[in-house]
Amino acid sequence: MNVLIVYYSLYGHIYRMAEAVQEGAGSVVGADVRIRRVPETLPEEVLKKMGALEVQKSMAHVPVCQMEELAAADAVIFGAPTRFGNMCGQMRQFLDATGGLWAKGALVGKVGSVFTSSGTQHGGQESTLLTFHVTLLHHGMVIVGLPYAFAGQTRIDEITGGSPYGASTIAGGDGKRMPSENELAAARFQGRHVAEIATKLFRKA
Ligand SMILES: Cc1cc2nc3c(=O)[nH]c(=O)nc-3n(C[C@H](O)[C@H](O)[C@H](O)COP(=O)(O)O)c2cc1C
């Protein structure tokens, strides 16, 4: 059973979450889990001005996702930061290139799931997750979120991401806050949950 994690991360928050998702999915027996990034669309000059060049270089070893990998996966877990309450343009551009897969129905019946990150606590995590789901539904994917079985999403003793729609982290206005233990636990839970469901759906008799 193959789980593909496809992400974009400018400053590393989504990448850290993706690693936790990978840990969770990888804890399911028989799961083959891979992390892939989507192509960058910003010129190096702009990345430099945004203070993101070093982080981008540190992720350069992660292979860029190929369309065939999406088609070959049993489950795809997408990670994208919020941009004005929606997914980032890099992920949108990647998804907009999946028309060929859509035409063949190549993703129909596969498990799809999403996690996100935002600068502020109420800056659009839920809208990003839910609007992302729309694209996955057009592809015929079976949407899996983060159930309340992950009790960490009910806590109010600390500021935390995480909703029934998917794991999330809050980077802070200055981007200095990295995913908390609770947010990483949510990402691990979601990874495991997706892999368990995909195992039930795709287990070979
Ligand atoms: C153009 C742009 C738009 C953004 N829009 C939002 C937003 O609507 N709400 C919010 O809370 N954060 C917003 N942010 C902050 C990003 O979501 C944040 O930097 C990101 O989640 C960090 O994750 P990353 O390090 O994986 O890229 C925006 C950032 C940029 C550059």
The ligand as a Tripos MOL2 file, in Angstrom:
@<TRIPOS>MOLECULE
LIG
   31    33     1     0     0
SMALL
NO_CHARGES

@<TRIPOS>ATOM
      1 C1          1.6090   35.9210    0.1170 C.3       1 LIG1
      2 C2          1.3440   35.3360    1.4600 C.ar      1 LIG1
      3 C3          0.0350   35.2580    1.9220 C.ar      1 LIG1
      4 C4         -0.2300   34.7430    3.1900 C.ar      1 LIG1
      5 N1         -1.5280   34.6750    3.6170 N.ar      1 LIG1
      6 C5         -1.7910   34.2790    4.8670 C.ar      1 LIG1
      7 C6         -3.1310   34.2660    5.3520 C.ar      1 LIG1
      8 O1         -4.0950   34.5490    4.6580 O.2       1 LIG1
      9 N2         -3.3310   33.9130    6.6460 N.ar      1 LIG1
     10 C7         -2.3020   33.5800    7.4780 C.ar      1 LIG1
     11 O2         -2.5380   33.3120    8.6430 O.2       1 LIG1
     12 N3         -1.0280   33.5130    7.0250 N.ar      1 LIG1
     13 C8         -0.7530   33.8620    5.7480 C.ar      1 LIG1
     14 N4          0.5300   33.8150    5.2860 N.ar      1 LIG1
     15 C9          1.5900   33.1890    6.1270 C.3       1 LIG1
     16 C10         1.9030   31.7780    5.6530 C.3       1 LIG1
     17 O3          0.7520   30.9630    5.6740 O.3       1 LIG1
     18 C11         3.0230   31.1530    6.5020 C.3       1 LIG1
     19 O4          4.2110   31.8420    6.1800 O.3       1 LIG1
     20 C12         3.1650   29.6800    6.2120 C.3       1 LIG1
     21 O5          2.0620   28.9880    6.7280 O.3       1 LIG1
     22 C13         4.4070   29.0670    6.8100 C.3       1 LIG1
     23 O6          4.5240   27.7450    6.3440 O.3       1 LIG1
     24 P1          5.8110   27.2840    5.5150 P.3       1 LIG1
     25 O7          7.0090   27.6380    6.3260 O.co2     1 LIG1
     26 O8          5.6890   25.8100    5.3570 O.co2     1 LIG1
     27 O9          5.7890   27.9860    4.1750 O.co2     1 LIG1
     28 C14         0.8250   34.2900    4.0140 C.ar      1 LIG1
     29 C15         2.1450   34.3510    3.5290 C.ar      1 LIG1
     30 C16         2.4070   34.8760    2.2780 C.ar      1 LIG1
     31 C17         3.8290   34.9260    1.7910 C.3       1 LIG1
@<TRIPOS>BOND
     1     1     2 1
     2     2     3 ar
     3     2    30 ar
     4     3     4 ar
     5     4     5 ar
     6     4    28 ar
     7     5     6 ar
     8     6     7 ar
     9     6    13 1
    10     7     8 2
    11     7     9 ar
    12     9    10 ar
    13    10    11 2
    14    10    12 ar
    15    12    13 ar
    16    13    14 ar
    17    14    15 1
    18    14    28 ar
    19    15    16 1
    20    16    17 1
    21    16    18 1
    22    18    19 1
    23    18    20 1
    24    20    21 1
    25    20    22 1
    26    22    23 1
    27    23    24 1
    28    24    25 2
    29    24    26 1
    30    24    27 1
    31    28    29 ar
    32    29    30 ar
    33    30    31 1
@<TRIPOS>SUBSTRUCTURE
     1 LIG1         1 GROUP 0 **** ****
